[in-house]
Amino acid sequence: MGGLGFAMTLKRQWGFEDFVIFERGPDVGGTWRSNTTQGCASDIPMHWYSYTDELRPNWKKSHGLQPVILDYIHDITEKYALRPHCRFETAVTSAEWDVAASVWRVTTQDINTGATRETTAKILISAIGPLCEPNISIIKGAEDYKGTVFHSARWRHDVELHGKRVGVIGNGCSAVQFVPIISGDLTTHVVEFCRTPMWFTHVPISSTMQWIFAHVPFVMRTYRNIIMAMADIQFIMFRGTDSIFSRYMRRQLTQLLKDRTPAKYHDKLIPSYAPGCKRIIRDNGYLKSLHRSNIELNWDGIDSVTPEGIRTKTGEEHQFDVLIYATGFVTDTYPIHVKGTQQTLVEYYDSQGGPTAYLGATAPGFPNFVTIQGPNTTTGHASVIFTEETQFNYTLQLIAPVLSGALASFEPTLPATETYNAWLQRRLTDSVWMTCTSWYRRGQEGKIFSTFPGPLALYWWFLRAPQWADYVVKGDGSRAWGRRR
């Protein structure tokens, strides 16, 4: 949605057509095309999890299922004629900055034939998103397992689970979405191996509201703005780990868990960390499903995978016909070889102790390179689409002088990047995210590289216009451009 959204912005605001989108998949949709997990859905209300200028009144549920969201993406693609710009089944294998020519040399590979091709571009936009590469956790003995195994992000629809014993590794957002569905067949015995308890919440929507959104002017946009405002207000209240609001929410969410789950799991299901440290999960029937006789939660910890199933740290052996990894995504590195003036993006990230950028968008040593939904742009409480739209408008202002020929390149200065990230880490040090392990942190326990330590309104304020003093600009016309500014 980041790549298509930026392309849509180029066409809508500028009427700009000279761009190409490289997509390794067979069609548009990104994570919403690839993740066909049963029950896969947005955990943000759809009136906010949609483009600002492409709102819809007729979302049937507050949180859209994957097929509904994918239909929305297809509609946007057709409306703005984005498909002709796409090169499908084309993987970017590397991109390197040519200092002399001031262009990016991008190497791509045809997924089907293996043929490679080089393309040059003045501007390179990275919109691969953070939920791109499934995290196949390395568990001792995994390669010896003789049954069927797959990751939830690459769901095997050809695998029949009826009458099977299924082991689920993980209890985060993905598992919570599909476990209630696969366990709906009472012949399927599910054992879910859990590591960390999670906080849950529940948000309903009514058909009456759908009618009002469709027929009463301004109500839908007002509702969207209310969602945004309430999310930021809650963030401010959640920020402290021992605030009055945090204690109140802990009591409320604890009661929800007790009311909806079997008593035998209460001591394991109720987290010891403050709400907000991990993404709070929207309950879609998961908690109620734990009352089923064919579901078992196991908190013993996995020692190893055996040829027949899983051995826990207590020595107990579990045999399974199918293993499903619900272990999330690799988020703390960058999966493509991108080399700037001196080093690769991965090398830069490693030197900083984890993914790092200036305003989550640009990085020193990487001219004319912008990351959409880059480091420290996730908020933990808000819509990534609105965050990306904030970046779209900021990026247009950055690239305009390059496309006009006034500048050859731009990149943030090292001092500006260091100052900004020092501010980030100071704010993050005493935040709720430091109280637990999560994918927001490198290696689960290291630097917080994913989240932005403030309300979304603050991030929008930072990106309302480039502070050009924080950038190095080059080109024959850079002095004249600077004087005009």
N, C-alpha and C positions, 0 to 999 in steps of 0.2 A: 504493500500500500504506500510505502515511502517513495518508491520509484515512479509508480503511476501517478501519485499525487503531485510530485514535482513536475512531471511531464505535463500533467493537466494544468498546472500553474503557469508553465512556460507558454502554453497555447492560449489560455484564457486571458492572462494579463498582457502578454506581448505579441500574441499571434506568431510565436516563434516555432519553426518547424525543423531546424537543422540540428537534430539530435537523434541518437539511437539508444535503445534499451537492450542490453544483453541479458538474456534470461536462460538459465541452464535447464529449466523445466520446459514441458511441452506447451504450456499456456500461461496466461496471466494468473495472478492470485497469490503468489508467494507462499507464505506459511498457511494461508487459508485454502490454497490448492493442495499443498502437500500433506497437511494434517487432516486426515479423514477419520480420525479416531471417533468411535461411537460416542455421541454426546458432546463432541467438541463444540465449544461456544465461547463467546466473548465474556470476560468478567467485568466489563464496563458497560453501562447502559447504552443501547444503540443510538439514542438521540445525541450522545456525545461521542460514541465510537463511530463517527461518520464525518465526512468532509463538511466544513462549515457552509459551503455554498451548495451542498448536495444533500440537504436534510430530507427525511421521509416521514410522513405522518403515520404510516400503516405498519410499523413494526409490530408483529403479533405478540412478541415477548419483549420484556425489557432488555434481555440479553440474548442476542441473536445466535442461533446455531450456525455451524460452519457452512452448510449449503446455502442458507439465507445470505450470509455475509459474502460468499463467493458470487452469488447472483448479483448482489449490489456492485461488486468489483467489476463484473462483466458489463453491467449496465454503464458504469462510468467509462470503461474502456471503449465501448461503442459510441457513447455520446460525444466523446472528445477525439474519436478516430485515432486511438493510440496504438491499435494493433499493427498498422503498417510500419510503425517505428520500432517494433520489437523484432529481435532476432532470437527465436526460440531454439531450445536445445543447443545453446551456445554458451559454453562456460568460459569465464575470464580466468586464464591461468596466470597471467602476470600483467603488471603495468609499471612502467618506469619513466621517470621524468627526463626528457632530453633538454639539458641545460642550454645548449647552443640554439636549438630551434624553439625553445619555450613551448613545448607540447608534450602531452603524454603519449607514449607508445604502448598501446594496449594489445596484448596477444590473447586471442580467443581460440577455442578448440571446438569443433563440431562434435557433439556428443555421439552421433551415430557413425561418422566416418573417421573421426580422429584427425581430420585435416585442420591445420592451424592457419591463422590469418592475423596480420597486424593492421591495426587501425590507429590513426592519430587523432587527438582531440585537444582543443585548447583547455577545456574544463573537464574534470573527472569527478563524478558524483558517486559516492558509495552509498547505496540504499539497500544493502543486503539484509539489514535488520539484525537484531540481536538473537532472534529465535530461528536460526538458520541451520546449524549443524547439530543433529541429535547427539546427545551425550550417551555414548555406549560405555557405561561404567566398566572398568576392568576389574572383574571379580575373579579370584583364584579358581581355576578349573572351568571357567566359562566355555572355553573351546572344546571341552570334553562332553558337553551336554548332547544327548542323542535325540531329544525331542525337538519340537518346533519352537523357534524363538524369534521374536521381532521387537522393535522399538515402537512405542505407541504413536510416535510421530510418523511412522511408516507402516500404518496398519495393514495387516494381511487379511483382506476381505475373503480370500479363498480358504482361510483356515476355519473349519467348523469347530465351535466350542461346545456344542451340545453333547452332554454326557462326559465331558472331559474334566480333568483336574488341572486348574490353571493357577500358576504362581505369578503374582504381580509384584514387581520390585519397585517400591516407591509409593508415597502417599500424598504427593503434591497435587497441583491443579489438574494435571492430565488424568491421573488415576481416579481422582474424585469424580471426573466427568464420565469415565467409561465403566467403572466398577458397578454402579447401580444398574447399568444397562445389561452387561453380560451376565450379572447375577440374577437378572429377571427370569432367566431360564433356570428353574430350580434343579435341573439335572447337572448344571455346571457348578462344580465346587471350586470356590475361589479362596485362596489364601493370600492375603496382602501383607507383604513384609514392610513394616513401617520403621522409620528412623526418628523423625522429629514430629511431635504433635503440632497441629495447625489450628489457627483461629478461623471460625466460620461466621458468615452472616447470610441474611436472606432478604431479597428485595422483590416484591410482587409488582405487577402492572395490570390494569384492567382494560377491557374492550371499550368501556366508556371513554377513557382517556384517548384511545386511538381515534375515536370519532371526533372528539374535541380538537385534537391536533390537526385533523384533516379539514375541519370546517370553521374553526374560530381563528381569525387572524391573530398573528403574533404569539399565540399561546405556546406553540411548539418551540419557537426560538427562546421564549422566556423560560420555558421548562428546561431547555438545554443550558441556559445561563445560570439557572438556579442550581442545577447539578454541578456545574463547574464551581460556582461560588461555595456551595456546601462542602465540596471535596477539599478546596483550599482551606476553608475554615477548620475542617476536621484535621487536616494535616497540621495546622498550627497547634491545635489542641493535642494531637497525638505526639508531637515532636519530643516532648519530655517523657521520660519513662515512668515518672511518679507524679504526674499532674493529676488534678482532681478528675479531669475528663478521662484520662487514661485508666484511672482506678475504676471509674464508673463503667467504662466500656468493658474492662476486664470482668467486672461482675455480671454485666448483661450477657456477654458472649459465653461466659462460663455457664450461666443458667441455660442458655440455648443448647449448649452441648449436653448438659445433664437432662434436659427435657426431651431431647431427640435421640439419644443413644442408650444402648444397654448399660446398666449399672456396672457390669463386669469390666467395662472399658474406661470408666470415668477417670481412674487414677492415671491412665496412660494418655488419654485423649486431650486432657486439659493442659495447655502449655504453661511453662514456668516463666517464659519471657513476655514482655509487654506487647499488646496488640500493635501491629504496624511494623514490627521488626522483619517479618516475612509478609509477603502479599497475603492479605486476608482473603480467604476462599469463599466464593458464593456457593451456598449449598443448593444443589439442584436435585435433592432426593438422596444424596449419599448417606447422610446421617441416619435417615429412616431405614435405608437398606441394610444397615448393620444389624438390624433385628432379624434378618433372614437366617435360616438355619444353614444355608450353603455358603455363608461368608464367615471367614475367620481372620482376625487381625493378629499378626505375630510381631512382637516387639523384642524378640530375643537377639536380633542382629544376625546378619549373614556371615558365616565363616567361609563358605566356598560353594561353588556350583559343582554338583556331581553329575555323572552320566545320566542318572535318573531324575535329578531334581536339585534340591538345595539342602545343605547342611547348615544348621544354625550354630551360633557360638556356644549354645548349651549342649551341642552334640546330637541334637535331634535331627533325624533324616526325614525329608519330605519328598515324595515322588510326584512328578507332574508330567502331564502330556504336553503342556504348552507353558512357556515362560514369556511374560510380557514385561519389557523394561519401560517403566514410566519414570525415567531418570532425567527428564528435562533436556536442556541444550547446553552446548559448549559456548559460553558467553565471555570468557575472560581472555580471549586472544583474537586474532584476526586470521581468517582462513585463506586469504589470497596474498600472493607475493606482490606487494606494492612498494616500490623503492623510490624515494624522493631524491633530494640532492646529495645525501650522504649515506642514508641507511634505509632499511625496510621499516614498514610500519610496526611489524612484530618486534624488531630490535628496539625501536623507540619505546614501545609499550613496556618491554622488559626492563629497559633502563629506568623507567619511571615506577616500577613496581606494579604495573598493571595498566590497562587502557587509559590514556590521558589525551585531552584535547583542550583547545581554547574555546570556551562556550559550547563544548560538545560538538563542534562543527569543523574546526580547522586545526592543523598541527604544524609547528615550526619545522621547516625542512621539507615540506610537502606543498609546493606551489600549486595554486589553482585546483586544490583537492578539498572536497567538502564531504563530511560524513553526515548522512541523515540518520537520526536516532543514534548518535555516537556516544562516547563515554560520558557518564554522569548527566544523562538527559531523561532517564526513566524517573518517574516520580513516586511510584509505589501506590499512588492513590488516584491517578488521573489518566486521561485518554492519551495514548501515544500519538494518535492522529492529530490532536490539537498541538502537541509538542512539535510534531513534524511540520505542521502548517506554519508554525512560528519560524522554523528553520527555513522553509521554502521562501518566505518573504525576505528573510535576512540574506539568504544565498543570492536571490535576484539582485540585491543591492551590491553584493560582492562581485558578481560576475559581469555586471553591466558594463563597467569601464573596459574590461578585457574584450568583450564581444564587440564593443564599439571601436576598438583599436587604440583607445586612450592609454591603456596599460598592457603590458605583456604578461604580468603575473602579480599575484598577491600571496602572502603567507603571514601568519601571525609571528610576532617577535618572540624570542625565547623568554625575555623578562615578563612580557605581558602574560604568556602562557603559565609561567611559574607563579606569578602573583595571583592569577585567577585560581589556579589549582591549590595554592596554599590556603586561600580563602575557603575553597570547597572543603578541604580536609579539616580545617579548624571547625567548620560548622558540623562536619560529619562526626567528629571525635566524640561529642557528647550527645549524639542522636540515638534514637531508638534502634537504628540498624546495627549499632555496635554490640547489642545485647544478645545476639544469637549468630549462628552460622547460616549462610544463605548464598544463593547464586548472585546476589548483589555484590559479593566480595570475591576477590581473586583467591582461588583455591578454597573457597567457602569461608575462610577465616582471615584473609589478608585485607588488603586495601579495598575500600568501598569504591568501586569504579563505575557502578551502574546508575545509582540514584542521585538526584539533584536535591540538595539540602534546603529546600524552600518551597513555598507555594508556587503553583504554575504561573500565577500572575507575575511573580518576580522574574522567572525565566523569560517570559514574554517581554518584560521591561528591559532586560539585558539585551535582547535581540531585536529591539524595535528599529535600531539603525547601527551600522558598523561604526566603531570607534577607530577611525583610520590611523590614529596615532599608535595603535597597537599592532599595525601591520607594516610589513616591508613591501613596498610596491616597486616594480621595475618596468622598464620600457622607455623607448625614445621620447615618448610624450609624457612621462611621469611628472616632470617638473612643471610643464604647462598645465597638466591636469591638477596638480597640487595647488598652483596659483589660482586656478578657477574655483576650486573648492574654498 
